[in-house]
Amino acid sequence: MAKIYATGKRKRAIAKVWITPGSGKMAINGQSLNEWLGGLDLIKKRVMQPLDLTKQVDSMDIIATTLGGGFSAQADALRHGISRALCEYNSEFRSILKPSGLLTRDSRVVERKKYGKRKARRSPQFSKR
């Protein structure tokens, strides 16, 4: 079977994901998952969640490119991309992934700064005198 492509997004991070049936290898930005995330075990579990739920950990090869944002946002974008690619690979996985909220794009992004404010909503300190 050919490669299946999907895009995952979270905050400013974007993950381009290609999955193929294989032996469970994972390459993110040319590195393995352990090299890419180091000792961040909780984030690694979040990335692997769609594969664990669909029991495809040892049967899918994943090649991904991430850009923008930080490690956590990139990992969530990668999780979203993997979930979408799995649904394209097998439509039965949708009923497993959808209730867990893995197919929903987390639309929370940083609010823009407004003029007259120090941040998006933070006002300058008030001085009575």
Buried (B, 14 or more C-beta within 10 A) or exposed (E): EEEBBBBBBBBBBBBBBBBBEEEEEBBBEEEEBEEBBEEBEEBBEBBBBBBEBBEBEEEBBBBBBBEBBEBBBBBBBBBBBBBBBBBBBEEEBBEBBEEEEBBEEBEEEEEEEEEEEEEEEEEEEEEEE
